[in-house]
Amino acid sequence: MSEAQYVTFIFGFAATIAAILIALLINNARLNDAKEALRAELKAGDAEIRAELKAVDAEILAQMATYHLAVVSRTAELDNRITRLER
């Protein structure tokens, strides 16, 4: 091979490698943009879900308090009945 062929081969190879590296950089930048957008959406969704869970948690605690009072009341009533039967 002559020197001109080597130079042509090297420039062609270097141009190919340069094109690949540029494509990788561009693709990486696009992926980073997409990743940041996805993170922002997840954070917004996370805050919304946490707010909903707090609301549901408060609702459940209120129902538990109501049922606890009902159970205590019923237990006291049954205890009074048993006490009357024992006398």
C-alpha positions as CSV (number, residue, x, y, z in Angstrom):
1,M,0.0,0.0,0.0
2,S,1.2,3.4,-0.8
3,E,1.4,6.3,1.7
4,A,-1.6,8.0,0.1
5,Q,-3.7,4.9,0.7
6,Y,-2.6,4.8,4.3
7,V,-3.5,8.5,4.8
8,T,-6.9,8.0,3.1
9,F,-7.5,4.9,5.3
10,I,-6.6,6.8,8.5
11,F,-8.7,9.9,7.6
12,G,-11.7,7.6,6.8
13,F,-11.2,5.6,10.0
14,A,-10.8,8.8,12.1
15,A,-13.9,10.4,10.5
16,T,-15.9,7.2,11.3
17,I,-14.8,7.2,14.9
18,A,-15.5,11.0,15.2
19,A,-19.0,10.5,13.8
20,I,-19.6,7.7,16.3
21,L,-18.4,9.8,19.3
22,I,-20.5,12.8,18.2
23,A,-23.6,10.6,17.9
24,L,-22.9,9.1,21.4
25,L,-22.6,12.6,22.9
26,I,-25.8,13.8,21.2
27,N,-27.7,10.6,22.3
28,N,-26.4,10.9,25.8
29,A,-27.6,14.5,26.1
30,R,-31.0,13.5,24.9
31,L,-31.1,10.7,27.4
32,N,-30.1,13.0,30.2
33,D,-32.9,15.4,29.2
34,A,-35.4,12.5,29.2
35,K,-34.1,11.3,32.6
36,E,-34.5,14.7,34.2
37,A,-38.0,15.1,32.8
38,L,-38.9,11.7,34.2
39,R,-37.5,12.5,37.6
40,A,-39.5,15.7,37.7
41,E,-42.7,13.8,36.9
42,L,-41.9,11.2,39.5
43,K,-41.3,13.8,42.2
44,A,-44.6,15.5,41.4
45,G,-46.5,12.2,41.4
46,D,-44.7,11.2,44.7
47,A,-46.0,14.4,46.4
48,E,-49.5,13.8,45.1
49,I,-49.5,10.1,46.3
50,R,-48.2,11.1,49.8
51,A,-50.9,13.7,50.1
52,E,-53.6,11.1,49.2
53,L,-52.1,8.6,51.7
54,K,-52.1,11.2,54.5
55,A,-55.8,11.9,53.8
56,V,-56.7,8.2,53.7
57,D,-54.6,7.6,56.8
58,A,-56.5,10.3,58.7
59,E,-59.8,8.9,57.5
60,I,-58.8,5.4,58.7
61,L,-57.7,6.7,62.1
62,A,-61.0,8.5,62.5
63,Q,-62.9,5.3,61.7
64,M,-60.7,3.3,64.1
65,A,-61.4,5.7,66.9
66,T,-65.2,5.5,66.2
67,Y,-65.1,1.7,66.2
68,H,-62.9,1.6,69.3
69,L,-65.5,3.7,71.2
70,A,-68.2,1.4,70.0
71,V,-66.3,-1.7,71.1
72,V,-65.5,-0.2,74.5
73,S,-69.1,0.9,75.0
74,R,-70.4,-2.6,74.0
75,T,-67.8,-4.3,76.3
76,A,-68.9,-2.1,79.2
77,E,-72.5,-2.9,78.5
78,L,-71.8,-6.7,78.4
79,D,-69.8,-6.4,81.6
80,N,-72.7,-4.7,83.3
81,R,-75.0,-7.5,82.1
82,I,-72.7,-10.2,83.4
83,T,-72.3,-8.4,86.7
84,R,-76.1,-8.2,87.1
85,L,-76.4,-11.9,86.3
86,E,-73.8,-12.8,88.9
87,R,-75.6,-11.0,91.7
